[in-house]
Amino acid sequence: MNPRPIAVFDSGLGGLTVLRALQARLPHEDYFYFADTRHLPYGDKPEVFLRERGVQIAAALAARGAKALVIACNTATAAAAEAIRAATALPIVALEPGVKPACNLSRSGTIGVLATTRTLASERFQRLVAEHGRGQQVLAQACPGLAETIESDGPGSAAVEGLLDRYIAPLNAAGADVVVLGCTHYPWVAEAIARRMPAGTQLLDTGAAVARQLERLLAAGGLLGGGSGRSQLTTSGGPERVAATVDRLFGQKMPVAHWEP
């Protein structure tokens, strides 16, 4: 039993889909969520900036008393996970697109991966495809602007619908039967994505797998439990604006505080 909180960070609020999965599996933990909205979006930032920023955030979260860290951002994982692991002793779970399970599930031999431009261009993603995508067609579909538009306009907005029309069409045309949601924002629009794909298409979100891996790490380190299910939301940007976005995504008001690592 260890009452210290689990830290979760993302460039914005997509990582709240991961936080939701963590809360469902580990309800007796406390969580400290940090949205680095001052630097949103991460998808178009240089890799060196993301690496340095990730190490800075991880160090600040460790100093604040976190007992573990979840990098709830595929882009941050791709650019900075290795540097963060080298710089901190915290147990770390990092997201990455579910290429391996998608390839195992596909019957057509064609899978689609929806992600940011930065994630798909990363060496880490290329390694995933090389290791698990042999003999399969892996369609890497960059989705510039989608994460930011989900936050700014809402998941059901006309702007989001227009972007989804553009990004899903190539996966349909190629016959993908499994689609990887390679950004934590995309589960907010999973139903809209499914409507654009043939019946039976499987969508893969890695939130539940991250929660299981975190549970294993905490248990192995004697850190499991001790909290009361509280969650604190913080941002490097404007709390009022972030609170309004949380309300739009979750349909409920949650307090948000400013915090700068």
Buried (B, 14 or more C-beta within 10 A) or exposed (E): EBEBBBBBBBBBBBBBBBBBBBBEBBEEBBBBBBBBBEBBBBBEBEBEEBBBBBBBBBBBBBEBEBBBBBBBBBBBBBBBBBBBBEBBEBBBBBBBBBBBBBBEEBEEEBBBBBBBBBBBBBEBBEEBBEEBBEEBBBBBBBBBBBBBBBBBBBBEBEBBBEBBEEBBEEBBEBEBBBBBBBBBBBBBBBEBBBEBBEEEBBBBBBBEBBBBBBBEBBEEEEBBEBBEEEBBBBBBBEBEBBBEBBEBBEEEEBEBEEBEB
